[in-house]
Amino acid sequence: MTHDHDHDCGCGITHEHVDLARRRVLAGAAAGAAAGAAALTGGAATAATDEARAYYADPETPGLPQIDMEIDPGRTALVVTDPQIDFLSEDGVTWGVVGESVTEQGTVDNIERLFAAAKAAGMPVFISPHYYYPHDHKWHFEGTLEKTMHSIGMFDRLGPLNLDNFEGSGADWMPQYKKYIEDGKTIVCSPRKVYGPAQNDLNLQMRKRGIDKVILAGMSANLCTQAHLYELLELGYEVAVVRDATAGAKVPEGDGYLAAVINFRMVANGVWWTDDAVKRIAAAG
């Protein structure tokens, strides 16, 4: 039976909801962060700002062993989480809380630099995306940010087989990434519903191609990107995170990007800057 999502269906997800909800500015926690984001220039920088590099700099004298990962052609892939408008564009519903970090890190351009480098080197590229459908809005319980994402219509689509209103929506890819993602070679995995890849086919798709090393980037740092790092490590992959090709929310509860970078240092097989990652990818190709 077809579900038309009219105003009487009870799910609350209509064409108008999907179109308008993603344009709402986050209230409450977003208010403080939005003021900081508004003070920054509109477009994303091409690289992390000097101030951000200094503020999030690694310790001069590390207390932990310094581990690194080598790129092995044929065994290494670029994985990008949620390269979507709702996370990375000023038109996205989360810009009020992530915009400052995205701008500081130059995240939008750095992700594109990784796409370009991987494509030039013939490195496999995998996208692990986020989509929510009407049935996902009927969950009986949610975590804090699950509730937030659902309430603002983040990544909403009208159905798993329905692409109405998708083009240019918050669930769509950032426009500058489409030439890389839609080239017929990039593997777009099945959608995730919370943070990590436990419920999508990323692991299956990579194992079927002999991948056991991952260069990880995308949004957002302490949520989906970090969850992918942990899950992939548990599955036996080596993972290097590109630290300025991600970003995190800044809210009264804390700086999500700082929380993520601390954890990246503690568990990843490598923590790289985009400049370094691009050079390594080119050299390995």
Disulfide bonds with the S-S distance in Angstrom:
none
